[in-house]
């Protein structure tokens, strides 16, 4: 403890003038607190934000108790008692005040103790400044919790102290919080955040809670384990549900959580932040209202997908370098020859080589890059088809469309403009839609299908039998072709029930003017058995694997 300073202090009026001068130079509030007289003087501008009777008053402890957050009053009282008893000669606390609107504001209060020798009896006076931490994004005014900046400070302090070697970070996010603000207003949204913060503090106990940007919170558990963190999440969720019930279910929302265990020795703050963001996003992807425990393998796969996305974006912006359209032959049993091909997208890069479509196509769809890439595919496939039509006039091309293209772009205009510009016969072009995508059926889907039908462009329902098969779709969509998935077909080869079922589907399709294509035929044995069901087209490795345009020409059209 340092030595208490004894000075000849100027009069109270002069001190107020000095404070106002300083007020013009700083956002902080200057104050003088005479602990013996219980007298308090503070910069006048504080009255704009906090409900104090004036900037100079007596009965200071009683007055201040009305603006200081109740839970923080004992800590402040204890510190002031140390000063007054001579055990401490300085004041340095971070605690909460409540402003005129009822919002909690974190403040940093620092001061030094002096002895006023102008009085007949020396008095203990605390002089210092009060600064709002929330204005520096160190704390959140809505919930009263410390913000991410303070979490970073605490993490580094713990890491440096070495008192605790491990910890768990529980990152919580409100599911569909945007809808709460849009439907009920920002005031309700703030109330939801405040209630979640209260629940987290009650459950968290000594573990510190933080409010991050938007609708996210963190509970930092030093020395905790994964099991405890998940239990804490369920307790918080249960307490929120109880509070909502008490409020009469005025609104509905759920919370998701990402759980990350870490070692202070091996983890830095940025790593922990990134891992927790990923863990929370996985919880939301897994259906929301649940928790996900961080797994390094999953995270590395996610990081790889981000890198692949960067490669894909680069390719799109550099004339689609790395993309290529492959073609798989489609055989007609009636004509006994190849009559067309399905255009299939491929991508390769120097770093990853040839990537599986199952890897890069979902990334294209999630990022929205499927829109420009999809346009490039159907234009490239149409141009190639027109070259082959010089050899086989009615050669047909099948092209896949993603429902992202349909719902988030004007793909109708793009397709028709390409058909008109290239001059291709529209009846030789067929677009394939996955059956599972029909769950997203809406006006944009119907418009596309209507335009394609009106312009004699063919439509196929791909992977029929793998998703939510509904025969009602077929009449409404006026589908020209059903494609039965390899998984369905392989069962028919081994199982009499599925064999007969496919036979009924073929007969039903033919009865309403549709054609049927069997996909995934790989062996002669499969071909011989399934030909008895009279499919219109066959596609599979038996007739050829997907290959680039030049190889397709050499294998199937040259001669």
HUVENGI-V137848 format. One record per pair of residues at least 12 apart in sequence whose ideal C-beta (glycine too) atoms are under 10 Angstrom apart, sorted by the first residue. I is the first residue (numbers start at 1). J is the second residue. Records with the same first field share a line. If there is no record, write none. Layout:
I: J + J
This chain:
1: 82 + 86 + 87 + 88 + 89 + 90
2: 88 + 89 + 90 + 112 + 113
3: 89
4: 83 + 86 + 88 + 89 + 90 + 112 + 113 + 114 + 115 + 122 + 124
5: 89 + 112 + 113 + 114 + 115 + 125 + 127
6: 114 + 115 + 116 + 117 + 122
7: 114 + 115 + 116 + 117 + 118 + 125 + 127
8: 116 + 117 + 118
9: 32 + 34 + 114 + 115 + 116 + 117 + 118 + 119 + 123 + 125 + 127
10: 116 + 118
11: 118
12: 32 + 34 + 39 + 41 + 56
13: 41 + 56
15: 30 + 32 + 41 + 56 + 125 + 127
16: 30 + 32 + 41 + 42 + 43 + 44 + 55 + 56
18: 30 + 32
19: 31 + 32 + 41 + 42 + 43 + 44 + 45 + 55 + 56 + 127 + 129
20: 43 + 44 + 45 + 55
22: 43 + 129
23: 42 + 43 + 44 + 45 + 46
24: 43 + 45
26: 43 + 129 + 131
27: 45 + 129 + 131 + 132 + 135 + 136
28: 43 + 46 + 107 + 108 + 109 + 110 + 128 + 129 + 130 + 131 + 132
29: 42 + 43 + 44 + 45 + 46 + 47 + 49 + 50 + 55 + 107 + 109 + 128 + 129 + 130 + 131 + 132
30: 42 + 43 + 46 + 111 + 127 + 128 + 129 + 130
31: 43 + 46 + 55 + 60 + 109 + 111 + 126 + 127 + 128 + 129 + 130
32: 56 + 111 + 114 + 116 + 125 + 126 + 127 + 128
33: 60 + 61 + 64 + 80 + 83 + 91 + 109 + 111 + 113 + 124 + 125 + 126 + 127 + 128
34: 58 + 60 + 116 + 119 + 123 + 124 + 125 + 126 + 127
35: 60 + 61 + 80 + 81 + 83 + 84 + 113 + 123 + 124 + 125 + 126
36: 84 + 116 + 119 + 121 + 122 + 123 + 124 + 125
37: 58 + 60 + 116 + 119 + 123 + 124 + 125
38: 57 + 58 + 59 + 60 + 61 + 62 + 63
39: 56 + 57 + 58 + 59 + 60 + 123 + 125
40: 52 + 54 + 55 + 56 + 57 + 58 + 59 + 60 + 61 + 63 + 64 + 126
41: 54 + 55 + 56 + 57 + 60 + 127
42: 54 + 55 + 56 + 57 + 60 + 64 + 129 + 130
43: 55 + 129 + 130
44: 56
46: 67 + 97 + 130 + 132
47: 100
48: 99 + 100
49: 67 + 97 + 99 + 100 + 101 + 103 + 105 + 132
50: 64 + 66 + 67 + 68 + 97 + 98 + 99 + 100 + 105 + 107 + 130
51: 63 + 66 + 67 + 97 + 98 + 99 + 100 + 101 + 102
52: 64 + 66 + 67 + 100
53: 66
60: 80
61: 73 + 76 + 77 + 80
64: 76 + 80 + 97
65: 77
66: 98
67: 96 + 97 + 98 + 99 + 100 + 105
68: 95 + 96 + 97 + 98 + 107
69: 95 + 96 + 97 + 98 + 104 + 105 + 106 + 107 + 144
70: 96 + 98
71: 95 + 96 + 144 + 201
72: 93 + 94 + 95 + 96 + 97 + 104 + 106 + 107 + 144
73: 95 + 96
75: 93 + 94 + 95
76: 91 + 93 + 95 + 109
78: 93
79: 91 + 92 + 93 + 95 + 109
80: 93 + 124 + 126
83: 111 + 112 + 113 + 124 + 125 + 126
84: 113 + 124 + 126
85: 124
86: 113 + 124
88: 113
89: 112 + 113 + 114 + 115 + 124 + 126
90: 110 + 111 + 112 + 113 + 126 + 128
91: 109 + 110 + 111 + 112 + 113 + 126 + 127 + 128
92: 108 + 109 + 110 + 111 + 112 + 128
93: 107 + 108 + 109 + 110 + 111
94: 106 + 107 + 108 + 109 + 110 + 131 + 133 + 138 + 139 + 146 + 150
95: 107 + 108 + 109 + 133
96: 133 + 134 + 139 + 144 + 145
97: 109 + 130 + 132 + 134 + 144
98: 144
99: 132 + 134 + 141
101: 141
102: 194
103: 134 + 140 + 141 + 142 + 143 + 144 + 190 + 194
104: 134 + 139 + 140 + 141 + 142 + 143 + 144 + 145 + 194 + 197
105: 132 + 133 + 134 + 135 + 139 + 140 + 141 + 144
106: 131 + 132 + 133 + 134 + 135 + 136 + 138 + 139 + 140 + 141 + 144 + 145 + 146 + 147 + 150
107: 129 + 130 + 131 + 132 + 133 + 134 + 135 + 139
108: 128 + 129 + 130 + 131 + 132 + 133 + 136 + 138 + 139
109: 126 + 128 + 129 + 130 + 131
110: 126 + 128 + 129 + 130 + 131
111: 125 + 126 + 127 + 128 + 129 + 130
112: 125 + 126 + 127 + 128
113: 125 + 126 + 127 + 128
114: 126 + 127
133: 146 + 147 + 149 + 150
134: 146 + 147
136: 149 + 150
137: 149 + 150 + 213
138: 150 + 151 + 153
139: 210 + 211
140: 193 + 194 + 197 + 210 + 211 + 212 + 213 + 217
141: 190 + 211
142: 186 + 189 + 190 + 191 + 192 + 193 + 194 + 197 + 211
143: 190 + 193 + 194 + 195 + 196 + 197 + 198 + 200 + 201 + 209 + 210 + 211 + 217
144: 194 + 197 + 198 + 201 + 209 + 211
145: 193 + 194 + 196 + 197 + 198 + 200 + 201 + 208 + 209 + 210 + 211 + 212 + 217 + 218
146: 208 + 209 + 210 + 211 + 218 + 220
147: 210 + 211 + 212 + 213 + 218
148: 210 + 211 + 212 + 213 + 216 + 218 + 269 + 273
149: 210
150: 208 + 210 + 211
151: 169 + 208 + 209 + 210 + 211 + 212 + 218 + 220 + 269 + 272 + 273
152: 210 + 269 + 270 + 272 + 273
153: 269
154: 208 + 210 + 220 + 222 + 269
155: 167 + 169 + 220 + 222 + 262 + 264 + 267 + 268 + 269 + 272 + 273
156: 264 + 268 + 269
158: 220 + 222 + 264
159: 263 + 264 + 265 + 267 + 268 + 269
160: 264
161: 264
162: 264 + 265
163: 222 + 223 + 264
164: 221 + 222 + 223 + 224 + 264
165: 222 + 223 + 263 + 264 + 265 + 266
166: 221 + 222 + 223 + 224 + 225 + 261 + 262 + 263 + 264 + 265 + 266 + 267
167: 207 + 220 + 221 + 222 + 223 + 224 + 225 + 229 + 260 + 261 + 262 + 263 + 264 + 267 + 272
168: 207 + 219 + 220 + 221 + 222 + 223 + 224 + 225 + 226 + 227 + 228 + 229 + 230 + 232 + 259 + 260 + 261 + 262 + 293 + 294
169: 210 + 218 + 219 + 220 + 221 + 224 + 229 + 258 + 259 + 260 + 261 + 262 + 267 + 272 + 273 + 275 + 276 + 279 + 294
170: 200 + 203 + 204 + 207 + 209 + 217 + 218 + 219 + 220 + 221 + 224 + 226 + 228 + 229 + 230 + 232 + 233 + 236 + 257 + 258 + 259 + 260 + 276 + 279 + 280 + 291
171: 210 + 212 + 216 + 217 + 218 + 219 + 220 + 233 + 256 + 257 + 258 + 259 + 260 + 272 + 273 + 275 + 276 + 277 + 278 + 279 + 280 + 281 + 283 + 291 + 292 + 294
172: 196 + 199 + 200 + 209 + 212 + 215 + 216 + 217 + 218 + 219 + 232 + 233 + 236 + 237 + 240 + 255 + 256 + 257 + 258 + 259 + 276 + 280 + 283 + 291
173: 212 + 214 + 215 + 216 + 217 + 254 + 255 + 256 + 257 + 258 + 277 + 280 + 281 + 283 + 284 + 288
174: 189 + 192 + 193 + 196 + 214 + 215 + 216 + 217 + 240 + 253 + 254 + 255 + 256 + 288
175: 215 + 252 + 253 + 254 + 255 + 256 + 283 + 284 + 287 + 288 + 289 + 290
176: 215 + 252 + 253 + 254 + 284 + 288
177: 189 + 192 + 193 + 214 + 215 + 216 + 253 + 255
178: 214 + 215
179: 251 + 252 + 253
180: 192 + 193 + 215 + 251 + 252 + 253
181: 215
183: 251
184: 250 + 251
188: 250 + 251
189: 215 + 251 + 253
191: 247 + 250 + 251
192: 215 + 240 + 243 + 244 + 250 + 251 + 253
193: 211 + 214 + 215 + 216 + 217
194: 211
195: 239 + 240 + 243 + 244 + 247
196: 209 + 211 + 215 + 217 + 236 + 237 + 239 + 240 + 243 + 253 + 255
197: 209 + 210 + 211 + 217
198: 239 + 240 + 243
199: 217 + 235 + 236 + 237 + 238 + 239 + 240 + 241 + 242 + 243 + 255
200: 217 + 218 + 219 + 232 + 233 + 235 + 236 + 239 + 240 + 255
201: 219 + 236
202: 235 + 236 + 239
203: 219 + 231 + 232 + 233 + 234 + 235 + 236 + 237 + 238 + 239 + 240
204: 217 + 219 + 220 + 221 + 232 + 235 + 236
205: 219 + 221 + 232
206: 221 + 222
207: 219 + 220 + 221 + 222 + 223 + 224 + 228 + 229 + 232
208: 220 + 221 + 222
209: 236
212: 273 + 276 + 277
215: 253 + 255
216: 255 + 256 + 258 + 276 + 277 + 280
217: 236 + 255 + 257
218: 258 + 272 + 273 + 276 + 280
219: 232 + 233 + 236 + 257 + 259
220: 272
221: 259 + 261
222: 264
224: 259 + 261
225: 259 + 261
226: 259 + 260 + 261 + 291 + 293 + 294
227: 259 + 293
228: 259
229: 257 + 258 + 259 + 260 + 261 + 291 + 293
230: 257 + 259 + 291 + 292 + 293
232: 257 + 259 + 291
233: 255 + 256 + 257 + 258 + 259 + 283 + 290 + 291
234: 257 + 291
236: 255 + 257
237: 254 + 255 + 256 + 257 + 289 + 290 + 291
240: 253 + 254 + 255
241: 254 + 255
253: 288 + 289
254: 287 + 288 + 289 + 290
255: 283 + 288 + 289 + 290 + 291
256: 279 + 280 + 281 + 282 + 283 + 284 + 285 + 286 + 287 + 288 + 289 + 290 + 291 + 292
257: 276 + 279 + 280 + 283 + 284 + 289 + 290 + 291 + 292 + 293
258: 275 + 276 + 277 + 278 + 279 + 280 + 281 + 282 + 283 + 284 + 291 + 292 + 293 + 294
259: 275 + 276 + 279 + 280 + 283 + 291 + 292 + 293 + 294
260: 272 + 273 + 274 + 275 + 276 + 277 + 278 + 279 + 280 + 292 + 293 + 294 + 299
261: 275 + 293 + 294
262: 275 + 276 + 294
272: 294
274: 299 + 302 + 303
275: 294 + 296 + 299
276: 294
278: 292 + 294 + 295 + 298 + 299 + 302 + 303
279: 291 + 292 + 293 + 294 + 295 + 298 + 299
280: 292 + 294
281: 302
282: 294 + 295 + 298 + 299 + 302
301: 359
304: 352 + 359 + 363
305: 359 + 360 + 362 + 363 + 366 + 367
306: 363 + 367
307: 349 + 351 + 352
308: 347 + 349 + 351 + 352 + 355 + 359 + 360 + 363 + 364 + 367
309: 360 + 363 + 364 + 366 + 367 + 369
310: 367
311: 347 + 348 + 349 + 350 + 351 + 352 + 355 + 360 + 363
312: 347 + 349 + 355 + 360 + 361 + 363 + 364 + 367 + 369 + 370 + 373
313: 363 + 364 + 367 + 369 + 372
314: 349
315: 347 + 348 + 349 + 369 + 373
316: 364 + 367 + 369 + 371 + 372 + 373 + 376
317: 369 + 372
319: 376
320: 347 + 372 + 373 + 376 + 377 + 380
321: 349
322: 346 + 347 + 348 + 349 + 350 + 352 + 354 + 355 + 360
323: 345 + 346 + 347 + 348 + 360 + 364 + 373 + 376 + 377 + 380
324: 344 + 345 + 346 + 347 + 348 + 354 + 377 + 380 + 548 + 549
325: 341 + 343 + 344 + 345 + 346 + 376 + 377 + 378 + 379 + 380 + 381 + 383 + 384 + 397 + 399 + 546 + 548 + 549 + 552
326: 341 + 342 + 343 + 344 + 345 + 346 + 357 + 545 + 546 + 547 + 548 + 549 + 551 + 552
327: 340 + 341 + 342 + 343 + 344 + 381 + 384 + 385 + 388 + 397 + 398 + 544 + 546 + 547 + 548 + 549 + 551 + 552 + 553 + 555 + 556
328: 340 + 341 + 342 + 343 + 344 + 398 + 519 + 539 + 540 + 541 + 543 + 544 + 545 + 546 + 547 + 552
329: 341 + 342 + 538 + 539 + 540 + 542 + 543 + 544 + 545 + 546 + 547 + 552 + 555 + 556 + 557
330: 342 + 395 + 396 + 397 + 398 + 430 + 483 + 517 + 519 + 536 + 537 + 538 + 539 + 540 + 543 + 544
331: 517 + 518 + 521 + 527 + 535 + 537 + 538 + 539 + 540 + 542 + 543 + 544 + 556
332: 396 + 515 + 517 + 535 + 536 + 537 + 538
333: 518 + 527 + 530 + 531 + 534 + 535 + 536 + 537 + 538
334: 534 + 535 + 536 + 537
335: 394 + 537
337: 392 + 556
338: 392 + 395 + 543 + 544 + 552 + 555 + 556 + 557
339: 392 + 394 + 395 + 396 + 428 + 536 + 537
340: 385 + 388 + 392 + 394 + 395 + 396 + 397 + 398 + 428 + 429 + 430 + 537 + 539
341: 381 + 384 + 385 + 388 + 395 + 396 + 397 + 398 + 539 + 544 + 546 + 547 + 549 + 552 + 556 + 557
342: 381 + 396 + 397 + 398 + 399 + 400 + 430 + 432 + 460 + 462 + 483 + 517 + 519 + 539 + 546
343: 377 + 378 + 380 + 381 + 382 + 384 + 385 + 397 + 398 + 399 + 400 + 432 + 546 + 549
344: 357 + 377 + 381 + 398 + 399 + 400 + 546 + 547
345: 357 + 360 + 361 + 364 + 370 + 373 + 374 + 376 + 377 + 380 + 381 + 399 + 400 + 546
346: 360 + 546 + 547 + 548
347: 359 + 360 + 361 + 363 + 364 + 373
348: 360
357: 400 + 546
360: 373
361: 373 + 400 + 402
364: 402 + 404
365: 402 + 403 + 404 + 405 + 408
366: 404
367: 404
368: 404 + 405 + 408 + 409
369: 404
370: 401 + 402 + 403 + 404 + 405 + 408 + 409
371: 402 + 404 + 405 + 408 + 409 + 410 + 411 + 414
372: 405 + 409
373: 402 + 405
374: 399 + 400 + 401 + 402 + 404 + 405 + 406 + 409 + 411 + 414 + 415
375: 405 + 409 + 411 + 414 + 415 + 417 + 418
377: 399 + 400 + 401 + 405
378: 397 + 399 + 400 + 401 + 405 + 411 + 414 + 415 + 418 + 419 + 429 + 431
379: 399 + 414 + 415 + 417 + 418 + 419 + 421 + 422
380: 399 + 549
381: 397 + 398 + 399 + 400 + 418 + 424 + 429 + 549
382: 397 + 399 + 415 + 418 + 419 + 421 + 422 + 423 + 424 + 428 + 429
383: 418 + 422 + 424 + 549
384: 397 + 548 + 549 + 552 + 553
385: 397 + 399 + 422 + 424 + 425 + 428 + 429 + 549
386: 422 + 423 + 424 + 425 + 428
387: 549 + 553 + 557
388: 549 + 552 + 553 + 556 + 557
389: 424 + 425 + 428
390: 557
391: 553 + 557 + 558 + 559
392: 428 + 556 + 557
393: 425 + 428
394: 425 + 427 + 428
395: 425 + 428 + 556 + 557
396: 425 + 427 + 428 + 429 + 430 + 458 + 537
397: 424 + 428 + 429 + 430 + 431 + 458
398: 429 + 430 + 431 + 432 + 458 + 460 + 462 + 481 + 483 + 517 + 537 + 539
399: 415 + 429 + 430 + 431 + 432 + 457 + 460
400: 431 + 432 + 433 + 434 + 460 + 462
401: 415 + 431 + 432 + 433 + 434 + 437 + 448 + 452 + 459 + 462
402: 433 + 434 + 437
403: 433 + 434 + 436 + 437 + 438 + 439 + 440 + 441 + 442 + 444 + 445 + 448
404: 437 + 440
405: 444 + 448
406: 431 + 433 + 437 + 440 + 441 + 442 + 444 + 445 + 447 + 448 + 449
407: 437 + 440 + 442 + 443 + 444 + 445 + 448
408: 444
409: 444
410: 444 + 447 + 448
411: 431 + 444 + 448 + 451
412: 444 + 447 + 448 + 449 + 450 + 451 + 452 + 455
413: 451
415: 429 + 431 + 448 + 451 + 452 + 455 + 457
416: 451 + 452 + 454 + 455 + 457
419: 452 + 455 + 456 + 457
420: 455
425: 456 + 457
426: 452 + 455 + 456 + 457 + 458
427: 455 + 456 + 457 + 458
428: 456 + 457 + 458
429: 452 + 455 + 456 + 457 + 458
430: 452 + 457 + 458 + 459 + 460 + 480 + 481
431: 448 + 449 + 452 + 457 + 458 + 459 + 460 + 462 + 480
432: 458 + 459 + 460 + 461 + 462 + 463 + 481 + 483 + 517
433: 445 + 448 + 449 + 459 + 460 + 461 + 462 + 463 + 477 + 479
434: 461 + 462 + 463 + 464 + 466 + 467 + 483 + 485
435: 461 + 462 + 463 + 464 + 465 + 466 + 467 + 468 + 469 + 470 + 473 + 482 + 483 + 485
436: 462 + 463 + 466 + 467 + 468
437: 461 + 462 + 463 + 467
438: 461 + 467 + 468 + 469 + 470 + 473 + 476 + 477
439: 467 + 468 + 470
441: 473 + 476 + 477
445: 477
446: 476 + 477
449: 476 + 477 + 478 + 479
450: 477 + 478
452: 478 + 480
453: 477 + 478 + 479 + 480
457: 480
458: 479 + 480 + 481 + 515
459: 477 + 478 + 479 + 480 + 481
460: 479 + 480 + 481 + 482 + 483 + 514 + 515 + 517 + 537
461: 473 + 474 + 477 + 479 + 480 + 481 + 482 + 483 + 484 + 509 + 514
462: 481 + 482 + 483 + 484 + 485 + 517 + 519
463: 482 + 483 + 484 + 485 + 486 + 487 + 488 + 519
464: 479 + 481 + 482 + 483 + 484 + 485 + 488 + 505 + 509 + 516 + 517 + 519
465: 482 + 483 + 484 + 485 + 487 + 488 + 489 + 491 + 492 + 498 + 501 + 502 + 505
466: 484 + 485 + 486 + 487 + 488
467: 485
469: 482 + 488 + 505
471: 505 + 508 + 509 + 512
474: 508 + 509 + 512 + 514
475: 512 + 514
478: 512 + 513 + 514
479: 509 + 512 + 513 + 514 + 515
480: 513 + 514 + 515
481: 509 + 514 + 515 + 516 + 517 + 536 + 537
482: 505 + 506 + 508 + 509 + 514 + 515 + 516 + 517 + 518 + 535 + 536
483: 515 + 516 + 517 + 518 + 519 + 520 + 537 + 539
484: 502 + 505 + 506 + 509 + 516 + 517 + 518 + 519 + 520 + 530 + 533 + 535
485: 518 + 519 + 520
486: 518 + 519 + 520 + 521 + 522 + 539 + 540 + 541
487: 519 + 520
488: 501 + 502 + 505 + 518 + 519 + 520
489: 502 + 518 + 519 + 520 + 521 + 522 + 526 + 530 + 533 + 535 + 538 + 540
490: 520 + 521 + 522 + 526
492: 518 + 526 + 529 + 530 + 533
493: 521 + 522 + 523 + 525 + 526 + 527 + 529 + 530
499: 529 + 530 + 532 + 533
500: 533
502: 516 + 518 + 530 + 533 + 535
503: 530 + 532 + 533 + 534
504: 533
505: 533
506: 518 + 530 + 533 + 534 + 535 + 536
507: 533 + 534
509: 535 + 536
510: 534 + 536
514: 536
515: 535 + 536 + 537
516: 533 + 534 + 535 + 536 + 537 + 538
517: 535 + 536 + 537 + 538 + 539 + 540
518: 530 + 531 + 533 + 535 + 536 + 537 + 538 + 539 + 540
519: 535 + 537 + 538 + 539 + 540
520: 538 + 539 + 540 + 541 + 542
521: 535 + 538 + 539 + 540 + 541 + 542 + 543
522: 540 + 541 + 542 + 543
523: 540 + 541 + 542
524: 542
525: 542
526: 538 + 540 + 542
527: 540 + 542 + 543
543: 555 + 556
544: 556
